Amino acid sequence: MANDLSRNVLQPASPEWIAGRIETLLSHYFRPETNEMIEEAAMMDWIKALSGHSQDQIGKACDQYLRHEPRRR
């Protein structure tokens, strides 16, 4: 359990974890059809922007965004 806490709070999130969290966040919103190359490039932008942050930090930011930002669908 201490290792899970350390990984979630102290260590930077893995690119795979970030991609999954962003995919989940974006699933709440309308996303027009785009080609696969554009989607992959956009995900790489997210991963670059969030690299260095922990799972805990990213999760809290996503939760806050969902609570306080208007939803456009």
C-alpha positions as CSV (number, residue, x, y, z in Angstrom):
1,M,0.0,0.0,0.0
2,A,2.8,2.4,0.8
3,N,4.2,1.7,-2.7
4,D,0.9,2.6,-4.3
5,L,0.7,5.8,-2.3
6,S,4.3,6.7,-3.3
7,R,3.6,6.0,-7.0
8,N,0.3,7.9,-7.1
9,V,1.5,11.0,-5.1
10,L,5.2,11.3,-5.5
11,Q,6.3,9.7,-8.8
12,P,5.4,11.2,-12.2
13,A,2.6,9.3,-14.0
14,S,3.5,7.1,-16.9
15,P,2.6,8.1,-20.4
16,E,0.2,5.2,-20.6
17,W,-1.6,6.3,-17.4
18,I,-1.8,9.9,-18.7
19,A,-3.2,8.7,-22.0
20,G,-5.9,6.6,-20.3
21,R,-6.9,9.5,-17.9
22,I,-7.1,12.0,-20.8
23,E,-9.1,9.6,-22.9
24,T,-11.5,9.2,-19.9
25,L,-11.8,12.9,-19.4
26,L,-12.5,13.6,-23.0
27,S,-15.1,10.9,-23.2
28,H,-17.5,13.3,-21.3
29,Y,-17.5,15.7,-24.3
30,F,-18.5,15.6,-27.9
31,R,-15.5,14.9,-30.1
32,P,-16.0,15.2,-33.8
33,E,-14.6,12.5,-36.1
34,T,-10.9,13.1,-36.9
35,N,-8.3,11.0,-38.5
36,E,-6.1,8.7,-36.4
37,M,-2.9,10.8,-37.0
38,I,-4.6,13.9,-35.5
39,E,-5.9,12.0,-32.5
40,E,-2.4,10.5,-31.8
41,A,-0.7,13.9,-32.2
42,A,-3.3,15.5,-29.8
43,M,-2.7,12.7,-27.2
44,M,1.1,13.3,-27.5
45,D,0.4,17.0,-26.8
46,W,-1.5,16.0,-23.6
47,I,1.3,13.6,-22.5
48,K,3.9,16.3,-23.0
49,A,1.9,18.9,-21.1
50,L,1.3,16.5,-18.2
51,S,4.6,14.7,-18.0
52,G,6.3,15.2,-14.7
53,H,3.0,15.4,-12.7
54,S,1.9,12.6,-10.5
55,Q,-1.3,10.5,-10.9
56,D,-2.7,12.3,-7.9
57,Q,-2.0,15.8,-9.3
58,I,-3.5,14.9,-12.7
59,G,-6.5,13.2,-11.2
60,K,-7.3,16.1,-9.0
61,A,-7.0,18.5,-11.9
62,C,-9.3,16.4,-14.0
63,D,-11.9,16.2,-11.1
64,Q,-11.8,19.9,-10.6
65,Y,-12.2,20.6,-14.3
66,L,-15.2,18.3,-14.5
67,R,-16.8,20.0,-11.5
68,H,-16.2,23.6,-12.5
69,E,-16.1,23.9,-16.2
70,P,-19.2,24.1,-18.4
71,R,-19.8,21.1,-20.6
72,R,-20.1,21.6,-24.3
73,R,-21.6,18.6,-26.0
